[in-house]
Amino acid sequence: MNKNMPDWWRQTEPQWKQAFAETIFRHSNEPTPDELALVYNAPAIRFAGPTAFFPNMTFELTNLSGVLALANLETLVVINHKIESIKEVNTFESLKSLFLLGNQITSLEGIENLTGLEMLYVQDNLIESIKPVEKLLNLKELYVNGNRISSLEGLTEMHAEKLEKFFCKPNDLLKQKEILRVERELGIKCREV
């Protein structure tokens, strides 16, 4: 057992203890050491709020504090909740896939150093800028449609090599001129959902 695991669980907010109870433990009793180890060492974890397709929770989370100590995560899914900030995700060095669609996220601040990230799904939020993806050159899939983006600044020619799926439309504030610039100058196809 990792020596930090009991501290992590003791410091976990009640909303997150309930989230783990509903999605993983499937009971409301105190989790066993084996159950905690299962969560603490999980490579993938999914929290889908009640309005999601195929929800696995009955309520909406308001932050990401409950997963911050889970250093082994490669895939994190926290969809259809009331998350506003993702600054905390900067600790997930091994993260490959991040699904945060359908929240209330206003900024991508926090993902700047997640250079191993291959999939980022942040559609249907309140994001105004994708500038923080500038160093994420391993992205293969990027979904930013349904936000408040007016510029695609942050994408570079170096993204074009690996970025296979880039969905930025619709975004009401994104002008056709900006879309054409990215397609022509960077060689990145801007797709619509």
Secondary structure, DSSP 8 states (H G I E B T S, - for coil): --TTHHHHHHHS-HHHHHHHIIIII-SSS---HHHHHHHHT-SEEEEE-TTSSS---SS----SGGGTT-TT-SEEEEESS-----GGGGG-TT--EEE-TTS-----TT-TT-TT--EEE--SS-----GGGTT-TT-SEEE--SS-----TT--HHHHTT--EEEEE--TT--HHHHHHIIIII----EE-
